[in-house]
Amino acid sequence: MKLKKLLFVFCLLSLTLSGCAGATLGNESPLTREDQAEIVRLTLERALIDQEVPDYQLIKDKKNIVLSMANIDVSLIPTLPGINLIPLTREEIQAKANNEGDFLYLEFIEIEAESDAKATVSLSNTWAVAEDSETAYLSGGGFTIEYTKNADGWLSEVVAVWMS
């Protein structure tokens, strides 16, 4: 029971800290809306189509992926072939876990545009843990990608990968 409470506190702390991250897409961003959407699409393709997000293999339903709306505008969510992205708030994610059981979901932790030609994106693959769950997860993780725009489009480089 003590481990369950500790895990719950850790999950709350993780959600709180990720909500404080520097998501800067929107009207104040130096990127156009088209570039913002392109960067989001490229990141999700690397995570899901190329299966580069840590612990991708642990995602139960790879055709229906929950995407947290914590740091991203729903209008930026792309259509990916064969994948249904399900945008949910953190509250809806928790309710889903409580009703259906624990699952992994994606969340943009940071989307920061340095200029109209350089951006950094961090995406996590995080467990939504039901309030009555007794499982302590040592999996999940994420990556950070730096994007640079040239005449041919956006180039990307994974600059950090982490595992939980």
Backbone torsions as a table, in degrees:
resi	resn	phi	psi	omega
1	MET	NA	-38.4	178.8
2	LYS	-62.8	-39.8	178.7
3	LEU	-64.3	-38.9	179.0
4	LYS	-63.0	-43.4	178.8
5	LYS	-66.3	-40.3	178.4
6	LEU	-63.2	-42.6	178.2
7	LEU	-63.5	-41.5	179.1
8	PHE	-61.5	-44.4	178.7
9	VAL	-63.5	-42.2	178.1
10	PHE	-60.6	-44.2	-179.7
11	CYS	-63.8	-42.6	178.0
12	LEU	-62.8	-43.1	178.6
13	LEU	-62.5	-43.3	178.8
14	SER	-61.3	-44.2	179.0
15	LEU	-64.6	-40.7	179.8
16	THR	-64.5	-46.4	-179.2
17	LEU	-65.7	-39.8	-179.5
18	SER	-68.2	-27.1	176.1
19	GLY	-71.3	-17.2	179.6
20	CYS	-91.3	-1.4	-176.3
21	ALA	-68.3	166.6	-171.6
22	GLY	-88.2	61.0	175.1
23	ALA	-72.9	117.0	-175.1
24	THR	-119.9	16.3	175.5
25	LEU	-75.5	149.8	-179.0
26	GLY	135.6	-159.8	-175.5
27	ASN	-62.4	-31.8	-177.2
28	GLU	-84.6	-4.8	-178.1
29	SER	-72.8	142.6	174.6
30	PRO	-72.8	-9.5	179.3
31	LEU	-85.4	145.9	172.8
32	THR	-70.0	163.0	176.6
33	ARG	-59.9	-38.8	179.0
34	GLU	-62.3	-43.7	178.7
35	ASP	-67.2	-39.4	177.0
36	GLN	-58.4	-48.3	-179.8
37	ALA	-62.9	-38.4	-180.0
38	GLU	-65.2	-43.1	179.6
39	ILE	-65.1	-41.6	177.2
40	VAL	-62.5	-46.0	180.0
41	ARG	-60.5	-48.1	-179.2
42	LEU	-60.3	-39.9	179.9
43	THR	-65.7	-46.0	-179.6
44	LEU	-67.8	-33.8	175.6
45	GLU	-63.7	-43.5	178.4
46	ARG	-62.9	-41.6	-178.2
47	ALA	-66.9	-46.6	-168.3
48	LEU	-105.2	-44.1	-178.9
49	ILE	-78.0	-45.3	177.2
50	ASP	-83.3	-8.1	176.3
51	GLN	58.7	39.1	-176.6
52	GLU	-89.2	-16.7	-179.3
53	VAL	-67.8	136.3	-179.4
54	PRO	-54.4	139.2	179.0
55	ASP	61.6	30.9	174.5
56	TYR	-52.5	-40.7	-176.6
57	GLN	-62.2	-17.7	179.6
58	LEU	-87.2	-7.5	176.9
59	ILE	-68.1	121.3	-174.3
60	LYS	-67.4	-50.0	-175.6
61	ASP	-114.2	91.1	-175.1
62	LYS	-73.5	-9.8	177.6
63	LYS	-89.1	-21.4	-179.0
64	ASN	-128.6	101.0	-174.0
65	ILE	-107.8	125.1	176.0
66	VAL	-79.7	131.8	178.7
67	LEU	-122.5	118.6	177.6
68	SER	-65.4	139.2	178.2
69	MET	-94.4	13.2	-174.7
70	ALA	-56.7	-40.0	-173.6
71	ASN	-130.8	26.2	-177.1
72	ILE	-148.2	145.3	177.0
73	ASP	-81.8	134.2	-177.5
74	VAL	-58.1	-27.5	-179.3
75	SER	-68.8	-13.9	179.9
76	LEU	-90.1	-5.6	-177.1
77	ILE	-73.3	124.3	-177.9
78	PRO	-84.2	172.0	168.2
79	THR	-97.7	125.6	178.3
80	LEU	-113.4	139.0	-178.0
81	PRO	-62.7	124.7	176.1
82	GLY	77.1	5.0	-178.0
83	ILE	-128.9	128.7	175.3
84	ASN	-99.2	108.2	177.0
85	LEU	-83.7	127.0	-176.3
86	ILE	-110.4	102.1	-179.7
87	PRO	-77.4	124.5	179.1
88	LEU	-136.3	150.7	172.1
89	THR	-75.3	167.8	177.7
90	ARG	-61.5	-36.9	179.0
91	GLU	-64.9	-41.3	178.8
92	GLU	-68.3	-35.6	176.7
93	ILE	-62.9	-45.7	179.2
94	GLN	-63.0	-42.6	179.2
95	ALA	-62.1	-40.5	178.2
96	LYS	-62.5	-43.8	177.8
97	ALA	-63.0	-42.8	179.5
98	ASN	-61.4	-37.8	-177.2
99	ASN	-84.1	-36.7	-171.0
100	GLU	-113.7	-11.2	-177.6
101	GLY	105.9	169.9	-176.6
102	ASP	-63.5	146.4	177.8
103	PHE	-159.0	160.2	175.6
104	LEU	-89.1	141.7	175.4
105	TYR	-137.9	160.2	179.9
106	LEU	-99.1	146.8	176.3
107	GLU	-147.7	130.5	172.5
108	PHE	-74.7	117.3	-180.0
109	ILE	-86.8	-39.9	-179.1
110	GLU	-143.0	134.0	169.9
111	ILE	-137.4	101.3	-173.8
112	GLU	-125.5	125.1	178.7
113	ALA	-101.0	117.6	177.9
114	GLU	-78.0	-33.9	-179.7
115	SER	-157.3	-172.7	177.7
116	ASP	-78.4	-0.1	-179.6
117	ALA	-130.9	9.5	179.8
118	LYS	-147.6	130.1	-179.5
119	ALA	-146.3	155.2	176.9
120	THR	-125.2	133.4	-178.6
121	VAL	-130.2	132.0	172.9
122	SER	-119.0	131.1	-178.4
123	LEU	-126.6	132.6	179.3
124	SER	-112.4	153.4	173.5
125	ASN	-116.1	100.1	-166.1
126	THR	-120.6	146.6	177.5
127	TRP	-79.1	130.6	166.1
128	ALA	-92.8	118.0	-173.1
129	VAL	-110.0	123.6	178.4
130	ALA	-61.9	147.5	-178.9
131	GLU	-60.6	-27.6	180.0
132	ASP	-100.1	9.3	179.9
133	SER	-70.0	144.0	177.3
134	GLU	-112.3	12.4	-177.6
135	THR	-95.1	134.5	173.8
136	ALA	-105.5	117.2	-174.5
137	TYR	-93.0	132.7	173.5
138	LEU	-119.7	54.6	-179.1
139	SER	-152.2	178.1	-172.6
140	GLY	98.2	-174.0	-179.6
141	GLY	153.1	-151.0	-180.0
142	GLY	178.5	-176.0	177.0
143	PHE	-147.3	160.2	174.8
144	THR	-120.0	132.1	-179.1
145	ILE	-120.8	133.7	171.8
146	GLU	-99.5	130.6	179.3
147	TYR	-111.6	138.2	175.0
148	THR	-132.5	132.8	-178.4
149	LYS	-98.1	134.3	172.7
150	ASN	-129.7	-168.9	-176.4
151	ALA	-62.6	-25.1	-178.7
152	ASP	-90.1	-8.6	-178.0
153	GLY	127.0	-156.2	-176.4
154	TRP	-91.3	125.7	172.7
155	LEU	-98.8	145.2	-178.0
156	SER	-130.9	148.9	176.1
157	GLU	-142.2	125.1	175.0
158	VAL	-73.7	120.6	-176.5
159	VAL	-107.9	-12.1	177.4
160	ALA	-156.0	144.0	173.9
161	VAL	-136.3	137.3	177.2
162	TRP	-134.8	152.3	177.7
163	MET	-121.7	142.3	178.3
164	SER	-81.9	NA	NA
